[in-house]
Structures are given as C-alpha cells and as structure tokens.
Amino acid sequence: MKVIFGIDVSKSTSTVCTLINDIKTITTITNDRPGFLQLLNDLKAFAQHPQIIFEATGVYSRRLQTFLDDYGYGYVILNPLKAKKEMDLGLRHNKTDRTDAYHLALIQKLYHHPVSQLQAEQYHQLNALSRFYDQLTTDIVMAKNRLHKVLQFTFPEIESLFSTAKGFNYWSIVKMYPHCELVNVSTKLEIYNKLIELPGFQDKKAKKFTSNLISLARKAYPVASCNSVESDETRYYAQRLIDLNNQRQDLVNQMVKIAKNLPNRDLEILESIPGIAQTTAVRILGELGDLRRFSNPNKINAFIGIDPGRYQSGEMDSSLSITKHGNAVARKILYRAIGQIDQASKTQSCHIADYYENKKLSSQTIGFKKIAIASIHKLIRTMYALISNDQLYDYDVAKHNQKDFYRN
C-alpha cells in the first residue's frame, strides 16, 4: 500500500491530502505546534513512513521542514516553478489549496521524486547568515546612493578624493568633513592630525590627502549651509555605511567559524581554487550547502537555475536560455566568482580561467554572459569533484582530467 501526503503550505495553515492508492482524504492543519502534532498523529497511523511532498514556500515551509526533520520523516521539497509546471501538465483547471495538495500527491505518485537529503544544521546556519549578508549588501548599496545624493548639496567634490573603491577611510573622512566649509575653516595641521589616525595612512599619504582635500574644498560651491539638515544627513549615511560594513564583516567571521567546524574540509577545498577568497567560499557553502547530497553536477546546475530550457513543437526542437528557476543568490555569487577567478589567473593558473579566456578569444558571437554561464558549469563540476573526492585544487591534475574528459 502506497501512502502519499501532499501538503500545500500557506502562511498560517496547511492543507494536507492523504492519498492511499487512489483514495484521497483532505484535512487542514495550523502551522504551529498543535497543528504539527495533529499531522504527526496522522503520519504515525501507518506502519511504514509515508511519502511526503510539499513546495518550498520560503519562511512558511521552513517550519514544516524543521518539524519533519525533528521527527525523522523524509520528504520531497519541490521548487515552486517546477511544481507548477508538473501540476499544469496534469491539466490542472482550478487552483485552490485543496486541489494543490491533491496534485502534489499525484506528482509524487507519477514522478517518484527522490527524498531530499538532510544536511547538517551548520549548513542551515550558513544559509541564514549568507542571506543576512546579502540583505546587508543591499542596504549598503542603498546607503551609498543616498550618500551620493546628499553630498551633491554639501561637498560633491569629495567623491573624487579616492580614485579606487571607496570604503572605511572614505566614509570616515566624509563623516569628519560632511561639508566643504568644515575643511575651509580647519588648518592644514588639524586636517593632517585627523587623517594620520586612519588605518593605512602614513605621513606621506596623510600629507597628500590633506592637500587634495583642501584643494577640493576650495573648488566646492555648496547648495546647503554647513549647519543644514543635509550636513547632518551626510554624516549619518557615512556612519551608517561604516556600521553596515562592520556588521557584514562580523557575519563573514561567523560563517568562517561555522565552516571550519564542519566535519569535513569543504572550506579549505573551495579556498584552494584560485580566485575563490574566503568570503566567496563561505557564501558558496551557505547557498549550495553540502554538495555531496547532489547525485551529479547537473543537479546543482538545476538547483541554481543555470540548466538550459528546451522548446519542442512538432519538428522544432531547440535549446533556450537558462531557466533561472533556482537559487538566484547562488547564481549571482558564482557569476561573480568567475570574474574573480579570471582576475586571479594573472598570478595563479586555473583551468576555468583558461576556458573562459579561450572562449572569449575564439568566439565573436557568443555574448559575455553565455561564456560566464558556461564557465560556471565548469566551476560547479570542479567543486563537485574536489569535494566528493576530498581533494584540494591542483592545476596540473585539473588540466589532465580535462584532457581525459574530452578524449572520452
């Protein structure tokens, strides 16, 4: 007797369809302790563990997932887009919580999706920290834009003080001098004494920046006065950026500590790939989790949404662009990682960078993004092989394995 529980998860309640052979029973539970205990009693009514399937609905489905993990029940968790596609293939005419729960049970009966592999709790912690990091990055971008906007009223010229990426020192100087008049009323020595306290500012650099700052302030023609709200707002956003950046670094430190305590050396393996720095490595672990739970690299491609779509109609059968159905955050991290790997290849050889550069040189038609996506495929295969075999990256071994791959 095959028993399947299809569960449609909503914000506060879940609709449960129990499918026994072709007989269905529909119930509704609350997404809290009493509701989950009711579900537990229904599950215990069967000698063997029933098959359980539900969609990943963000924070709402995590409560159900945690409950099932705590009581040792395996389950299938589907990407919502994949679930919709499979339910629509069954010519679903109506969409209600009851019909969705029933169709989820039918999907499992028809496709026999494998049970999701459990991961160590550390991976869930890494994922939560990675998402927090991503949110702080969004906040930093927003604060940078607002700082730029308000500086146009007080001291726009200060933005050219640093030619490279602006960070802690730039924000600290803006906080000291949010308005050009604060520079004009200060002596050269006073400014120098403040700048020399900044990290990385030695005597020569402090003198250079002091002269540049004074020159920029003399050129400025501010819209707002020194005592204006805009000056206070400029100082506020400068401090806000300092705080956000410090908080984000604290998250990285927490992620590194957790990753180093994993019962494996995944962090060390990822860091051995040229161009994969520590921050990128822990975020990859946070978003992809334990790569060993995937049966092959193609499953990872689908997980992050870089598997190619397909269109078939009559005699036409063509490949489409990537599906983008998976983990968008992971996709963004790996996309940026390709650029980092390519940059690092100037001093550290990497077969992924070789592939990336050769593709750019040999093709005038393939766009940059397509080449980057193809390189991500290669990066995923590399990470999967290294972690599965518990090996550190070695350029010569990678080149040799690549030759064997194409030979076969």
Stockholm file with secondary structure:
# STOCKHOLM 1.0

chainA/1-408         MKVIFGIDVSKSTSTVCTLINDIKTITTITNDRPGFLQLLNDLKAFAQHPQIIFEATGVYSRRLQTFLDDYGYGYVILNPLKAKKEMDLGLRHNKTDRTDAYHLALIQKLYHHPVSQLQAEQYHQLNALSRFYDQLTTDIVMAKNRLHKVLQFTFPEIESLFSTAKGFNYWSIVKMYPHCELVNVSTKLEIYNKLIELPGFQDKKAKKFTSNLISLARKAYPVASCNSVESDETRYYAQRLIDLNNQRQDLVNQMVKIAKNLPNRDLEILESIPGIAQTTAVRILGELGDLRRFSNPNKINAFIGIDPGRYQSGEMDSSLSITKHGNAVARKILYRAIGQIDQASKTQSCHIADYYENKKLSSQTIGFKKIAIASIHKLIRTMYALISNDQLYDYDVAKHNQKDFYRN
#=GR chainA/1-408 SS CCEEEEEEECSSEEEEEEEETTEEEEEEEESSHHHHHHHHHHHHTSSSCCEEEEECCTHHHHHHHHHHHHTTCCCEEECHHHHHHHHHHTTCCCCCHHHHHHHHHHHHHHHCCCCCCCCCHHHHHHHHHHHHHHHHHHHHHHHHHHHHHHHHHHCGGGGGSCSSCCCHHHHHHHHHCSSHHHHHTSCHHHHHHHHTTSTTCCHHHHHHHHHHHHHHHHHCCCSSCTTSHHHHHHHHHHHHHHHHHHHHHHHHHHHHHHHHTSSSCHHHHHHTSTTCCHHHHHHHHHHHCCGGGSSSHHHHHHHHTCSEEEEEETTEEEEEEECCCSCHHHHHHHHHHHHHHHHHTTTSCCHHHHHHHHHHHHCSSSCHHHHHHHHHHHHHHHHHHHHHTTCCCCHHHHHHHHHHHHHC
#=GC SS_cons         CCEEEEEEECSSEEEEEEEETTEEEEEEEESSHHHHHHHHHHHHTSSSCCEEEEECCTHHHHHHHHHHHHTTCCCEEECHHHHHHHHHHTTCCCCCHHHHHHHHHHHHHHHCCCCCCCCCHHHHHHHHHHHHHHHHHHHHHHHHHHHHHHHHHHCGGGGGSCSSCCCHHHHHHHHHCSSHHHHHTSCHHHHHHHHTTSTTCCHHHHHHHHHHHHHHHHHCCCSSCTTSHHHHHHHHHHHHHHHHHHHHHHHHHHHHHHHHTSSSCHHHHHHTSTTCCHHHHHHHHHHHCCGGGSSSHHHHHHHHTCSEEEEEETTEEEEEEECCCSCHHHHHHHHHHHHHHHHHTTTSCCHHHHHHHHHHHHCSSSCHHHHHHHHHHHHHHHHHHHHHTTCCCCHHHHHHHHHHHHHC
//
